[in-house]
Amino acid sequence: MKLIWPENLILTQRAERDGMHEHYRQLLSENEYTLFLRGGCHALALVLNEWFNYPLVLIHNIQENPPAGAVHVFCRLPDSYAADVKGVIREIQLLRDGSWDMHPYRIVPISSEELLRDWFVTHYPGGGLYANESFIQRARSRAESWVRRWKDVFSGCDRKELGGPSRSERASPDEKMSLLA
């Protein structure tokens, strides 16, 4: 099933429809690891879901009310594997790498519709998965290129970690401050 990207959602929330926040504009100028670990993971996860029909999984901080508290989105593969920008590894390793295997984090299987409806936001800061129309279009394009480049890995044929920074270094300064507050 081809996912309908959230144009209709975004067009109803005009606060930043034409003006991407500078934080995310800067994020788009970074490499794929930074883009998809520090604020664009949802775009990559939705592309993986669309291409391979992998179930989506949301990690959120249960001490915050949605849409705030969204920490990471990845895809679940068979045999306890998970996929995100760093490749395909055991899900427990992904969770441990990000220190998400303990309180206050909750791991939630989620549909693309629920993700778009309940977790996407068009403002920054404030929590949630950033869904400015321009950001989503550009992040989606980058995600498609990344998946195309590493198709054997993401398809599950050549399961491996691709490298890059650690997941625990994924948080932006604003995200780190919100965790300390």
C-alpha positions as a printed NumPy array, in Angstrom:
array([[  0.   ,   0.   ,   0.   ],
       [  1.389,   3.385,  -0.969],
       [  1.231,   5.845,   1.894],
       [ -0.414,   9.175,   1.244],
       [  2.018,  11.712,   2.646],
       [  0.521,  14.244,   5.01 ],
       [ -0.129,  17.168,   2.665],
       [ -3.724,  17.412,   3.829],
       [ -2.626,  17.437,   7.489],
       [  0.053,  20.022,   6.883],
       [ -2.135,  22.304,   4.804],
       [ -4.621,  22.534,   7.678],
       [ -1.88 ,  23.668,  10.061],
       [ -0.58 ,  26.835,   8.467],
       [  1.611,  28.131,  11.304],
       [  4.842,  27.255,   9.512],
       [  3.507,  25.938,   6.2  ],
       [  5.7  ,  28.216,   4.119],
       [  8.484,  28.84 ,   6.612],
       [ 10.626,  25.952,   7.764],
       [ 12.211,  26.469,  11.169],
       [ 15.946,  27.191,  10.943],
       [ 16.816,  24.151,  13.093],
       [ 15.307,  21.853,  10.468],
       [ 16.687,  23.83 ,   7.54 ],
       [ 20.133,  23.26 ,   9.071],
       [ 19.348,  19.597,   9.696],
       [ 18.674,  19.108,   5.98 ],
       [ 22.197,  20.349,   5.224],
       [ 23.707,  17.578,   7.38 ],
       [ 24.598,  14.002,   6.379],
       [ 22.013,  11.207,   6.432],
       [ 23.035,   9.916,   9.85 ],
       [ 22.526,  13.323,  11.431],
       [ 19.307,  14.02 ,   9.508],
       [ 17.679,  10.708,  10.4  ],
       [ 18.933,  10.496,  14.004],
       [ 18.295,  14.102,  15.066],
       [ 14.874,  14.923,  13.731],
       [ 14.009,  13.173,  10.465],
       [ 13.744,   9.532,  11.569],
       [ 10.011,   9.537,  10.851],
       [ 10.592,  10.329,   7.169],
       [ 12.99 ,   7.393,   6.786],
       [ 10.755,   5.019,   8.75 ],
       [  7.756,   5.922,   6.588],
       [  9.76 ,   5.245,   3.41 ],
       [ 10.901,   1.853,   4.785],
       [  7.29 ,   1.09 ,   5.695],
       [  6.136,   2.03 ,   2.211],
       [  8.871,   0.171,   0.299],
       [  9.055,  -3.028,   2.371],
       [  5.781,  -3.001,   4.332],
       [  7.695,  -3.137,   7.619],
       [  5.676,  -2.237,  10.71 ],
       [  6.433,   1.159,  12.272],
       [  7.54 ,   1.482,  15.886],
       [  7.551,   4.689,  17.915],
       [  9.716,   5.271,  20.974],
       [  8.338,   7.928,  23.251],
       [  9.047,   9.359,  26.661],
       [  5.987,   8.488,  28.735],
       [  6.586,  11.472,  31.019],
       [  5.394,  13.767,  28.209],
       [  1.998,  13.967,  26.546],
       [  1.779,  13.38 ,  22.794],
       [  2.889,  14.763,  20.481],
       [  5.761,  15.805,  22.773],
       [  7.986,  12.971,  23.868],
       [  8.455,  11.362,  20.453],
       [ 12.05 ,  10.191,  20.558],
       [ 12.637,   7.899,  17.577],
       [ 10.741,   6.031,  14.874],
       [ 12.094,   2.835,  13.325],
       [ 10.794,  -0.24 ,  11.517],
       [ 10.428,  -3.721,  12.937],
       [ 11.587,  -6.641,  10.807],
       [ 11.044, -10.373,  11.336],
       [ 13.182, -12.325,  13.815],
       [ 13.558,  -9.421,  16.298],
       [ 15.439,  -7.139,  13.886],
       [ 14.967,  -3.392,  13.462],
       [ 15.822,  -0.883,  10.729],
       [ 16.74 ,   2.783,  10.951],
       [ 19.377,   4.989,   9.309],
       [ 22.162,   2.888,  10.803],
       [ 21.008,  -0.262,   9.02 ],
       [ 19.431,  -3.501,  10.19 ],
       [ 20.348,  -4.828,  13.631],
       [ 18.699,  -6.654,  16.519],
       [ 15.915,  -4.508,  17.964],
       [ 17.272,  -4.881,  21.497],
       [ 20.633,  -3.517,  20.32 ],
       [ 18.942,  -0.473,  18.752],
       [ 17.077,   0.172,  22.011],
       [ 20.187,  -0.269,  24.153],
       [ 22.299,   1.913,  21.859],
       [ 19.878,   4.784,  22.388],
       [ 19.32 ,   4.006,  26.094],
       [ 15.652,   3.492,  25.212],
       [ 15.333,   0.065,  26.852],
       [ 14.412,   1.506,  30.246],
       [ 12.108,   3.967,  31.979],
       [ 10.809,   6.501,  30.901],
       [ 10.683,   5.133,  27.35 ],
       [  7.865,   3.129,  25.844],
       [  8.083,   1.147,  22.606],
       [  4.808,   1.314,  20.662],
       [  3.879,  -0.372,  17.386],
       [  2.031,   2.292,  15.411],
       [  0.322,   2.637,  12.042],
       [  1.371,   5.296,   9.564],
       [ -2.057,   6.884,   9.98 ],
       [ -1.663,   7.107,  13.785],
       [  1.842,   8.482,  13.407],
       [  0.675,  11.219,  11.035],
       [ -2.448,  12.05 ,  13.015],
       [ -1.116,  11.964,  16.577],
       [  2.591,  12.764,  16.424],
       [  3.225,  15.142,  13.503],
       [  3.544,  18.856,  14.307],
       [  4.322,  21.931,  12.238],
       [  5.89 ,  24.029,  14.998],
       [  9.279,  23.995,  16.69 ],
       [ 10.214,  23.739,  19.487],
       [  7.607,  21.93 ,  21.497],
       [  7.92 ,  18.242,  20.777],
       [  6.496,  15.899,  18.208],
       [  7.693,  14.854,  14.773],
       [  8.318,  17.899,  12.601],
       [  6.055,  17.935,   9.544],
       [  6.608,  21.238,   7.778],
       [  5.668,  20.511,   4.153],
       [  9.024,  21.565,   2.722],
       [ 10.956,  19.612,   5.361],
       [  8.929,  16.432,   4.792],
       [  9.333,  16.614,   1.007],
       [ 13.097,  17.08 ,   1.203],
       [ 13.588,  14.528,   4.   ],
       [ 11.486,  11.99 ,   2.091],
       [ 13.591,  12.473,  -1.038],
       [ 16.779,  11.966,   0.999],
       [ 15.253,   8.89 ,   2.67 ],
       [ 14.366,   7.35 ,  -0.688],
       [ 17.916,   7.9  ,  -1.948],
       [ 19.355,   6.367,   1.247],
       [ 17.113,   3.307,   1.006],
       [ 17.907,   2.92 ,  -2.698],
       [ 21.648,   3.114,  -1.929],
       [ 21.402,   0.471,   0.817],
       [ 18.517,  -1.578,  -0.613],
       [ 20.167,  -4.952,   0.078],
       [ 20.588,  -4.009,   3.738],
       [ 17.104,  -2.572,   4.229],
       [ 15.412,  -5.395,   2.315],
       [ 16.879,  -7.809,   4.848],
       [ 19.1  ,  -9.617,   2.329],
       [ 22.322,  -8.282,   3.886],
       [ 21.444,  -7.423,   7.491],
       [ 24.156,  -5.238,   8.951],
       [ 24.864,  -2.005,  10.738],
       [ 26.012,   0.784,   8.441],
       [ 28.068,   2.767,  10.938],
       [ 27.723,   6.442,  11.721],
       [ 27.416,   8.161,  15.102],
       [ 25.971,   6.348,  18.094],
       [ 22.242,   6.567,  18.692],
       [ 22.899,   8.053,  22.127],
       [ 24.489,  11.06 ,  20.391],
       [ 21.356,  11.598,  18.341],
       [ 19.746,  14.304,  20.475],
       [ 19.964,  17.953,  19.545],
       [ 20.916,  20.408,  22.317],
       [ 17.206,  21.303,  22.709],
       [ 16.264,  17.627,  23.028],
       [ 19.004,  17.028,  25.612],
       [ 17.797,  20.009,  27.646],
       [ 14.2  ,  18.732,  27.584],
       [ 15.376,  15.376,  28.95 ],
       [ 17.19 ,  17.11 ,  31.821],
       [ 14.256,  19.36 ,  32.715]])
